[in-house]
Each structure stands twice: as C-alpha cells, then as structure tokens.
C-alpha cells in the first residue's frame, strides 16, 4: 500500500476558503452556484408571447402620455426655441446665416454639376430641404444642402439613363418656356436656355428633363427609406460603419469627385463612363485627349485654385480665431469669374464652357415619377444610409461640443421629410456639409434659425440674381470642388496612427479606399462593409484562451504570462477566453484548452487503459512530476523523493512497500510562483504543463464571453465530458445572463448545474475542497 502526502506551506488561506476563517474538516465555506444565486436574487423575467411583444413595442413607440412632449418630439424646434433668447441668439444666427448662405451659392451650383444636374438645382436644394429640416431636425449647428459624396452617387445613377425621345409635357416643375438644353449627347455640361413650344422639346432638352425626373424620383425614394428607418428606430444602422470605414470611403469618393472635375479644368469633352473601373477609363480618355486641352481654361482654373487655397488655408484657417466671419472667397471667385467671363466673352472667344442661362423664380411643384426610380431601389438605400451616416455623425459631434442631445431616429425622419418635400421641386438627396457646418459654428450660430436666414438669402438669388451667373465658367466651379476636397485627401494621414492603434482598422481603411476607387462608390461601400464584418469574425477566431493565476495582493486572476506575482493553484487550471464562443471558433477553443491544461483526454485515455484505472494514472502522474525524470508514464516508477516547493511549502512523499517499510529520499526544487516551470538544482526548467501535479479540476472563466450559440453550448459539453473520462472535473464560472439563457435553453444547465459557479473565486475554493477529498480517497491524503 502506498501513502502519498503533500504539504503546502504558506499559500494564503483566502485562496482556499473564506479569508477570515480557515477551512476545517466537516465545515465548508458558503459557495454560490449560479443557479442558486439567480433563484435567490434575480428578478423573474415576464414571459411574453410574440404578439404581446409586438403590442408592447407598438405602445412604446406610440406612447404619448404627455401631449406637449409628444408634439415637441415630432417638432423639435418647438422645444429648442421655447428658450430662444432673441437679444443674444438672434444676432449670432443672422450673421452665421448670411455667411453660410453666401457659401451655399457657389457650392450648390458646383455640386449640382457634379450630380450631372443643372447648377440651379443646387440652389433649390439650399432652400427647400433646409426649411423642412428647420422644423424636424434636432441638431442646432449642422448646415444641410448639397455635399460631394451624395452628389457623386446621385450622378452615377442619373448618368446611366439613355436618352429617349418624347413629346410629352415636361416631367419636372421647370416651366416649358425655361428649359435646359445640353449641347452634346455625350453629356458635356454647357447648358443654355431656349424658348420652346409648351408641349414640344428637342431630344437634348428631353434628355435633361429625364435626368431631372429620375433625380427627383430618387430623392423621393431616399426620403421614404429614411422615414421608414426613423419610424422603425433604425438609427443604429450607422454603427456598422466604423470610423476607419467611413474615412476610407469618403477619401475614395473624393478621388472620384476629383477625377470627374479634371475634364472641366482641361476643357476636354469626355463622356461619363460606367461605374465599374470608371477612374481607369476616365484617365485613359483624359490622356488620349490631352492634345485638345484648352489652355485658357487651365490657366483660369490654376489661378482660381491658388487664390482659394491661399485664402481658405493660409488666412481663414490660420486666423480663424481672429476672424469673426471667414472671408467668403468662394463667392468672390464666382463673382470675379462671372464678371471676367462676361466682359471678355470667354465662351465665344476662347470656347470656354459656361453655366448657361439660369431661370429666375421657383420651380413649380411636380409629383415625382416613381416608375423609373424603382429600378434603383438598392441605390436609394445606399444613398439614404450614406447621407444619414455623414449627417448624423456631424450632428453628434456638434451636439457633444455644445452640450446638448440629438436624436438619431428623429434625424432620420427629418432627413427623409426634407428629401420627400424637396423631390416635388426638382431636388436630389441632401445631407449635412462638414465645411459649411464648421463655418456656421465658427461664425457664432446658436440654433437652426441660422438655416432660415441662409435659405432666405438663397431665395433672393433664385428669384432675382440667378440669371446673372449665366456667364460663369464651369472650370471655376470645378476649382471650388477640387480645393474643397483637400480635407478629405488629408484623411490619408490617419493611416500611420491607425496602424499603431489597430492594424485591423488600418486594413479596413485601405481595403475600403481601394474598393471605392477601383469598383466605384456603391460597390466599394459594400466591399468595405463585408470586409469589416469579416474582420470581426477573424478577431473572434484569433482570440486565444489564456491561463489565469491568482495575484493575492489584489485578489484577482490574471494572465500569468503578462502579470507578475501570480500564484498557481495546485492541481487546478483556470482558463480565460476573451471572445464569444460560437460555431466559428469552437474547435480552436477546445484545442487551446487542451494545450493550456497540458492533459489531452484522448492520449490520457490510452494511458489509463494501459495502467488499468484512473487512480493509478493519477498516482503515477503525480510521481512523474515530483521525480521530474520521466518523459512517459511508467506504471512502476522508483520510490519518489521529497521536494521543497519554492518558498511556499514542501511536498513530502512516502511509499509503503507492502511490508510496513517506508523508504524516503529528499531533494529540492524551486517552483516559480508564476507557474512557468520547476527549476531543479542544475538550473533546468521543467515544462509548465507538468509543474502543478495532476490536474484534477479545470475552471473556465466565462465573464468575457458576451454570447454563445448552440454550437458553443455543445463545445462546453464536449470539454466537460472529455475530461470526465480521465477523472478531471470542469467548472464554469462567472456566466453572463446572455450566455446563461442559451445554456438553459439547450439543457446544459439542467445537466451540469452543480458545475457552474457564480465567480472564479468560488469555483477555485470548491475545486480545492474537492481536490482534498480526492487525494484523501486515493492512495494518499492532501493536508492544507
């Protein structure tokens, strides 16, 4: 008969039992199983049927106990302007409003040209949707209207239609006597005004009308999508568009915007190519047509760009704290370019493309034709999400800066209402502009009253001044667009910092950027989103299980490879897994657990079969550790010596030979407290998988598992059953509510309830107590 005796010195008692009371035979500390804790402390969740849940959700959405709050929720401007201070807020809003209105004029015309629309449409968008946002929007500082990315995406849809002859009444609100004529079927952008019979239009004129009709229909469809999203409380959809993805997307879109304006700078007549590989085809056509460059256009564009850059960057940006209102250089460039073009007759003398005549007055309201728009539902959804993402992120930034709250769902409704209303007046989808919002904020704007004054200025231009811009060269507007893209291109500088912070984010940025540049904006966005989702999956698959050991000084369990003063638990392995456990990483989790424990059940079962019993396997495993000289399990090992284990205690082993004689030998070995190995007299390090004797308990810390699926539940069952066959018990600890519900639904809790503990500490204590009993029942006893 053999007697196996293990004495452990000064291991703190708090890791074994209650710190204020030592464990004695017959007395057990109070340990909580998770099920017991939930029964005693957790509130019961009401069980609702599907229909009851739907009714409850509907009541929450339509709950209107306080009528005033309900009205203010639908019309946020009432709440904002209830506390409006006329003496202090109004002067600031007036100044900021006129400042933004001055910016709206050149930017509106330029971005409308980018959307393949007549420039006057940009002025309409600076008026109609802006007024609607005043009533429904919750942000006080963003400037709505035309933006580069949305204009580009709208232009990609509009430019795909083919010209169709029609003698019907014009499909938009523009009057028949004031219609646009495109000078070439290839889409060159000189637009002129002519007088037509009310029911007859030329082929070119009708083609432009088709574009206007499609853009208005797209605007209506985008508005409907946004209103539905807002009513369904789907404002969270933009959370799936991470900052690196949005940054890469907008930078790639800026490349497309820049490329689309190059032909105007060089004065070339180049058709718009299909979306896929558009940049490649466009630059190929530009290079082939370089001999046809209009050098006067290049000189005018270069002068405008230099002036815009110097004033915007070197004056407005550098001295923004000293300038109460930034220099309206864009408007000055537009006015100067128009005057020079008019007096020097740029169009006829130098063949420079000009805007053409701009009709005076507001367009007549017209119901959008949705037949053609339904063919572009997917494009409408993408534009709706992109416009919302850009606008709501800017609104959130401004709200945080000025300490007020904004409602993302109400913002969706506001954007949708503005688009629906604007679609009746020849508008295309609108969004918030970063540059104009920054100017509005720096100019002292306090509320959306600013937008009322900016829209009023635009209205004056539409009614009275618009026709004066007919001599404005297109290259001047292109110069404004190109210089405005500078801030987007500077986002490339974020890559260095992204690489340091997160290589995943850096790769997302690069992939999205390249996809947008090569495949075009819409398809590139989908590629970026899918790739971003894949990185989440990869991160969970790359998550590693770690060995956790106790740090007695702070009463916590931490990774022994990263933290000092960790203390191992004899015969116990605590494993942490900082990731969800689901079908994609289940096999990897099992392999990592086997590796950390250092005991592979399949191999152990073969040894148990050879030795005859689990008890014999356990006894021989413990002896093999102490001797430190066996590379395999020997069924008849030599008599085992006594070892001192570091500064924490000693292992005393005595074996009876059956006749009453007890033979003992003594030697020493240093056991490092961080569990990296056992150091013998000659300084060699034994593998960490063998330094803590036979592993009788494995504890899985589930506190970092935010969710598991049915496969994850099966994986946990597999680990428990695999180790049960070799005499090792597996405990779960710190199971979250989300994980508990799945375990309960899959029958895991019912079967393994006694092996699920409230905390890792409780599980370690329970494992230690059970380990004592197992050693006492075996061919020896453990005294602590």
N, C-alpha and C positions, 0 to 999 in steps of 0.2 A: 504494500500500500504506500502511496506517495502522499506527502504533505507539502502543499505549495503555499508559501507565506509571503505576502507583500506588505511591507510597512512604508508608509509615505509620511515624510516628516512634517514640515510646516506649511503645507498647502493651506491657504486661508479657508477657514471654515465656511465663509459666506458663499463659496462656490459649490458647497456640498449641501448645506441646509440654510435655515434662517440665520443671518449674521449675528443675531443676539442670543441664539440658542444652539448648542451643539446637538448633533443627532446621536441618539442613543437607541439601543435595541428596543424594539417594541413601540417606538414613537416616531411618527412620520410628520414632516413639515406639511403645511397646508399648500397643496399644489392644485392649480386650476387646469382642468381640461377645458378646451374651448367651448364644448357643448354645454358644460355646467355653467360656465361664465355667461353664455348667451341666455340660458334659461333664467338665470338669476338677475341679470342686469339689462338685457336688451329688450327694447320695446317691440311689441308684435307689429309686424307689417300687415296692414289690411289687405286681404286677398280680393282683388277686383277682377271681374271678367273683362274681356276685350271691349265690350260695348260700354261698360261702366268707365273704363279708362278713357274711351273716346269722349264720353259725355263730360268727364271731369276736365279733360284738356280743353274742350269747347267752352266750358264755363270759365276756365281760367283766361281764355283768350277774349271772351266777351264780357267778363266781369266788369260791371260799371256801377258800383255801389255809390260812388261819388260822381255826380254828373259833371261838375266843374273840372275835376281831374280827367275825366274821360274826354271832354272837349279839348282840354289843353294837351292831352296825349296825342289826339288826332291832329290838332293845330298847335304845334309847339310855340309858334310865335306869340300866342296869347300869354303864355307863361313868361316868356322872355321879356316881352315888352310891358308886362304889368309893372315891372320895376325899372322901366326905362327912365333915365334921367336926361331930360331934354337939354338942360343947360350945359351939362358936361359931355354927354354921349353924342348928342346931335352934331355939334361942330366937328368932332373927330370923324363921325360917319360920313358927313358931307365931303370933307377933304379926301378921305380914303375912297369914297365912292367915285368921285370925279377922276381921281388918279387911276383907279382900276378901269374905269370906263375908257380913258384915253388908251390904256393898254389893250383893251378889248378890240378896238378898231383895227389896228394892223394885224394882231394875232388872229382875230376872227377871219379876216379875209385870207390870210396866209394859210391857215389850217383848213379852211374850206377848199382851197385849191388842192391841198394835199389829199382831201377826200374825193377829189375828182368832181367837185361841186362848183357852181358859180360863186365868186367871192362874196356876193351879197348874202348868201345863205349863212355865212359865218356871223354876219351882223344880226340876222334873225335869231340865231342861237344865243347871242349875247343879250337878247331881250325876252323872248317868250319863256323858255325853260327857267331862266333866272328868277322871273317873277313867281313862278309856281314854287320853286324851292324856298322862296322867302316865307311862304305860308306853311309848308310842310316840313322843312328841314330843321334839324336840331343843332347843327353847328353854327357858330356865330362868326366864324372867321374864314371860311373857305370861299373861293371865288369860282363859280360854276360857269361853264361855257365850252368852247372848243378846246381840245387837247390833242397833242400829236399822235399818241398811240391809238386812241379811238378813231381819230380821223383816218389814220392809215388803214385800220382794219375795215372801216366802212368803205373806204376807197377800193380795197381789194374785192369787196363784194359787188360794188356798183360797176367797176370796170369790167366785170366778167360778162355782163349782158351784151347781146349782139343787137345791132340797130334793126328796128322793124318799122316799115312804113305804115303810117296811119293818118287818116284824115279826120280823126275824131277830135272832139273837144279836148283841150289840153288837160292832162290829168293832175295838175297841181294848182295851187292857188294863185300862181302868177297869171296876170291878165294876158289875153291873147295878143293885145297890141304891144306888149312889152315882153318879148320872148328872146331867149338866148340862142345864138347860132354858133355852132362850133365850126371853125374854119377848115378842119380836116376830119375825115372819118377815123383817122388814127388816134384821135384824142388830143391833138395839140390844143393848148389852152387859151388861145386868144378868143375872147367872147365878145360879140358885138350885138347891138340891139337893132332890130328892124321892125318895120310895121307890116303886119300880116293880116290877111282876112281872118275873122274870128274863128272859122272852122277849118282853115287850111293852113298847114305848116309844112315847111320843107323837111327833107329827110334828116338833115343835120339838126334842125331845131327839134324835131320829134325825138331824136336820139337823146338829146339833153333832157328833154321832158321825161323820157323813160327813166333816166338816171335819177332825176329828182323824185319821181314817183316811187322808185324802188328804195331810195334812201329814206323817204318819209314812212314807207311801209315798214322798213327795218326799224326805224325809230319807234313806231307804234308797238311792234312786236317785242323789242327790247324793254319798253316800258311795261308791257303786260307781264313779261317774265320777272322783272324786278318787283312789281307789285305783288305777284303771287309769292315770290320768295319772302318778301317782307311780311305778308299776311300769315305765312306758314312759319314765321320765326326762323328763317334760314340764314340769318345774318352771320352765322358762324362759318359759312362755306369758305370764306376767305382765309380762315385759319389753316386750311390745307395749302395755301400759297405762302410758303415761308419767305422771309425777307431775302435770303440769297436767290430764291427762285424769281421773285418779283424784280430784284435788281438785275439779274441776268436777262430776264425777259425784256425789261424796258431798255436795257443797253442794246440788245439785239434789235429791238424795234427801232431804236434810234439810228442804227446802221441803215435800215430800210428807208426811214424818213430822209436821212441824209442822201442816200443814193437816188431817191425819187426826185430830188431837187437839183442834182448835178446837171441834168439836161437843160434846165432853165438858166443855170449860171453860164453854160457854154453856148446857149442859144441854139440847141440842136432839136431836131424833130425826130423823136424816138417814141414808138408806140409803147404802151404798157404791157409787159409780158405776164404770162400766167404766174400764179403764186409760187409753185414749186421751182426752186433754183432761180428765182427771179433776179436776185442780185448778180449772179453769174452771167445770165443773159443780158442784163442791163449794161453792165460794164463792158461786155464784149461789144455791144452795139455802140456804146459811147466811144470806145477805142476806134472802131471802124469808121465812125462819123467825125472824128476829130478834125479832119481837113475842112469840114464845113462849119467850124467854130466861128461864131460871131464875136470878134474881139472887143467890140464896143460893149457888148453885154458882159463879157468877162471883166472889163475894166470897171464898169459900174458896180458889179457885184463885189469885186475886191475892195473898192472904196467904201461901200456900204458895210461890209463885214469888218473892216478895220475900225471904222467910226463906231459901230455897235459894240465891238469888243472893248475899245478904249473906254467908252463911257460906262458901259454896263459893269465891267470888271474892275477897271482902274479907278473909276470915280464913284459910281453908285454903290458898288460892293465895298470898296475900301473905306469910303467916307459915309457909310450908311448911318452911323451913329450921329453924325453932324448934320446930315441932310434930313429934314423933316419929311420931304417928299422927293423921291428919286427923280432924276432927270428923265422925262418921257422921250428918250432917244428914239425909240421905235416909231412913235408918231411923227417926230421931227424928220426922220429918214423918209417916211412915207410921204409927208407933205413936200419935202425937198425934192424927192424923186419924181413926184407928180408934176411939180412946177417946172422942173428942168425938162421933163419929157414933153410937157405941153408947149413950152416956149421954143424948144429946139426940135420939136417934131420928130422924136426918136422913132416912132412907129413907121413913118413913111421914108425918112432919110436914112435910117440905119437898120430897118427891118427888125426892130425890137418888139417882141410880143408884149402886149399891154392887157390890162384887165378888161377893157371894153366898157361900154356904157352900163351903168348901174341904174336899175329902175328906182324911181322915187316912190315912196309910200309903202305901206304894209301890204303883204300878200293877202289875198282872200282865203278864208278858211276852206279847206277841201278835205273830205273824208279819204283817208289812205286806202289804196287798193291792196288788199292783203293776199290776192291770188299769187302774185309773184313772190311775195315775202315768205310764204310758207315753204318754198323750196330752200330757204336759207335759215331754217329754224335752229340748226346747230350753230351756225354763225351768230345768230341773235343771242343764243345762250352764252356763248363765249364772250361776245362784246358786253353783254349785261354783267357778267361776272368780273371781267377786267375793269370796266368802268367803275363798278362798285368797289372793287379792291383798291384801286388808286384813290378814289374819293374818300372812302371810309377810313383808310389808313391816315390820310392827311387830316381828316376831321378829328380822329382820335389824337393825333399829335397836337393839334391846336387846342383841343379840349384839355389835354394834360398840361399844356403850357399855361393856360389861363384858368385852371382850377374849376372846371365845370364838367358836367357829364353829357355825353351824347348817346343816343340810342341807335345802334346799328340797324335794327329792324325797321325803325321809323325812317332812317336814312334811305333804306331800300325803297320804301313807299314813296318818299319824296323824290328820289331819282326817277322812279317809274312814272309818277304823276307828271313830272316835268317832261319826260320823253313822250308820254301819250298826248299831252297838250301841245307840245311842240310839233308833233307829227302832223297836226292839222294845218301847220303854217310852214311847210317845206323844210323842216329841220331834220337833222340826223342826230344820233345819240350824243349826249353831252356828258361831261364829267368835271371834276374839280381840277383846276390848274395849280401846279406847285408854284410856278413863278408868280402868278397873279395873287395867289393866296399869301405868299410871303410879302409881296408889296402891300397888300391890304393890311396885313398885320403890322408891318413896319410903319405904315402911314397913319396908324392910330385907330384903325377901325375897331369898333366895340361890338357891333351886332350886325345882323343881316340887313339892317336899314341901309348899310353901305351898298348892297346889291341893287336896292331900289334907285339910288342916285346914279349908279353906273348904268343901269338899264335905261334911265331917263336920258342920259347923255347919248347913248346908242340910238335911242328912239329919235332924237333930234337929227342925228346923222342920217338915219334911214329915210326920214321924211324930207329933209331939206338939203343935206350936204352930200349924200351918197353919190349923186351923179357927177360931182366934181372930181371923183377919183378915177374917172374913165381912162385917163392917160397914164395911170400908174403902171410902170413896167413890172412884169411878172418876176424878173430877176431880183427886184428889190424885196418882194415878199419872200422869195427863196432865201435871200441873205438873212432875213429876220429868222426864218425857221432854222437855218443852219447854226447860227450863233446861239439860238435858244437851246440847241441840243448839247451845248458844251457841258452842262451839269450832268446830263445822262452819260456822256462818254467818260466823265471823271469817276464814274462808279467802278471803272476798271481798277482803280487804285485800291478798292476794297479787297482785292484778291489776296494781297500779301497778308493782311490782317486775318482774313478768313482762313487761310492756310494754317496760321498759327493757332487760331481758336478751334477750328473744326475742319478737318480735311474733307469730311463728308459734305459740309456746306460749300466748300470751295469747288468740289467736283460738281455739285448741283448747279452752281453758278455757271461754270464753264459749259456743261452739257446743255443747259437751257439756252445759253447765249448762242452756242454753235448751232443748235437745232433751229432756233428762230432765224438766224442769219441764213442758213442753208435751205431749210424747208419752208420758210415763211412763218408769219406771226402765229396764225391759228394752230397749225400743226406743230410748230415748235413749242407752243404752250402745253399742248397735250403730252408731248415727249417729256418736257420738263416735269410735269405733274406725275406722270407714270414713273419716271426715274426717281423722283423724290420719294414716292411711296416705296419703291424698291429699296432705297437706302434704309428706310425704317425696318424693312424685313431683314436686310443684311445685318443691321445693327443688333437685332434680336438674335440672329443666328450666330453672330460673332461674340455674343455675351459669354463670359466664362464663369463657371462655378468656382468659388474660392473657399479655401479652408479658413474658418473663423476660430480664433482663440481668444481667451479672456484676457482683458487688461484689468487687473484687480484694482488699480488705483482709481479708475474712473467707472468701474462697474459696467463694462460694455464688452461686446465681442467684435473683433476686428480682424482684417486680413493679416495673417502673421508675416506675409512677405512684404507688407508695406508699413507695418507699425512695430514699434519697439516694445519691450517688456510684456509681450504676450505670453500667456501661460497655457500649456496644453492640458487637456483633461485625459487622464489615463483610461484607455480603452474606449474613448468617445471621440467621434469626429463630428464637428459642427460645420455644415456646408451652407454657404450663401449663394443665391442665384439672382443677380440684379437684372432680371428681364422677365417678361411674360413667359409662361410655359404653354406652348401650343404645338400644333402639328409640324411646324417648320423647324423647330429646334429640339423636339423631344428626344430623338436618337442621340444628338450631341450632348444633351443634358445627362442621359444615362451613362455615356462613356466617361464624361468628366467626373461624375460621382464615383464611379468605379476606380478611376485613376487617383482621386484625392483620398479615398478610403484606403487604397492600397490592397484591397481584397476583391478580386474578381470572382463572383459566385460560381461561374462555370468551372474555373480552374480549381476552386476550393472544393467543389463537389467531387471532383475526381480524387483529390487527396483524402477527403472524408471516406469515400468508398474504399480506398486503399488501406486507410487506418482502421476502419471499422465503425467509428462513431464520431459524432460532433465533439463530444467531451474529450476524446483522445486528440482530435485535431486541434482543439483549443489549447490543451495542455502542452502539446508539442510545439505549437506556435509560440506560446509564451516562453518556453525554454529556449527555442531558437533565437528569440530576441535577446534574452539575457546572455546567452553564450556568445552571440554575435559572430559565430563561425560557420554558419550553415547557409548554403545557397539553396537548399531544398529542405523539405520537411522529412526528417528522419524519424521513423517510428520508434527507434531505440537510441535516443541521444545519450551522451555521457552525463554523469552527475553534474548538476548545474551549480555554479558558484554564486556567492552573494555579491551584489553590486551596490555601490553607493550611487544614488541618482542626484547628481548636482548638489546644490545646497538645500534641496527641498525634501530630502529623505533618503531612505535606503531600501533596497529590495533584498529581502532575506529569503533564501530558498533552501529548503531541506527536504531530502527524498529518502524515504524508508525503503530498504531493500527487501522487505518482507519478513526478515528475521529479527526485527527490532533494532537493527543497527542503523544509525543515521550518519551519513557521510556529508561533510560540508567543505566547501572551498570559498575563499574570499578573493575578490579582485575589485577594482574600482573603475568606474566610467563616469564621465561627465555628461549629463543630459542638459542640453541647452534649453532654456525656458521658452525660446521662440519656436521650438519644435522642428528645427532644421536638420537635426541629426544627433547621433550619440557619438561623442568623441572618446576614444579609448586612450590608453597610456601612450601609444605611439603617435597620437595626434590624428588618426584617420577618422573620417566622418562616415557613420553608417547611414544608409538611406532613410529619409524621413518616413517612409511607409512602414518602417519596422521599429520606430523609436518609442512607441507607446503601447507595446504589448498587443495582445489580441483585441481587435475592435469588436466590442460586444454591443455597442449602440452607435447609430448614425442619426444625427439630428439635422433636418433640412429647415433652414430659416426661410419662411415664405413671406416675410414682411415686405420684400421688394418685388414680389410677383403681383403686378397690378391686375392681371387676369389670367385665366387658363381656359382652355376649351375641353371638349370631351376627350380629345386625344391626350391632353395634358393630364387629365384625371387617370387615364389608363397608364400613362407613363409612371405616375406616382405609385399606382398599384403594382406595376411591374417591379419597381425598385424594392418595394416592401416585400413582395413575395420572393424575389430573387435572394434577398438577404436572409429571409426567414429560413430558407432551405439550408443555410450554413450556420444557423444559430445566432445571427445578428439581427437586432431589433431596430426598426427605423421609426423615428418620431418626426412629426411635423410640428412646427412652432410658428406663432405669430401669423396665423392665417387671416388674410383680409376678408371683409364681408363679401366683396365681389367674387373672390375665389371660393369662399365657403358655400355660396349659393350653387355654384357649379358642382362642387364636391357632394353637396347634399342631394342635388338632382340626379347625379349619376350613381347614387347608392354608396359612395365612398365613405361618407360619414357613418352610415349605419354599420358598416363592416369594421372600420378602423377608428371608431370614436375614441377608444381608450389610448390611441397613439397620437392624438392631436392635442397639443398643449397651448396654453394662452401665450406664453412667452418662451424665449430661448432659455432663460434662466430656470424657469420651472422644468423645462424638458431636460436640462443638464442635471438638475437635482434628482429628478425621477430616474434618469439613466444611471446616475451614480449609485443610488439606493438599490436599483435592480442589479447593477453590476456586483455590489457587495454580496447580495443573496446568491447570485450565480456562482461566484467564486467560493462561497461557503458550501454550496451544494456539490461543487466539483471536488477534485482530489486535493483540495487545499482550502484556505479561507483568506479573505482580504480584510485587514483591520485598518481603519482610517482614524 
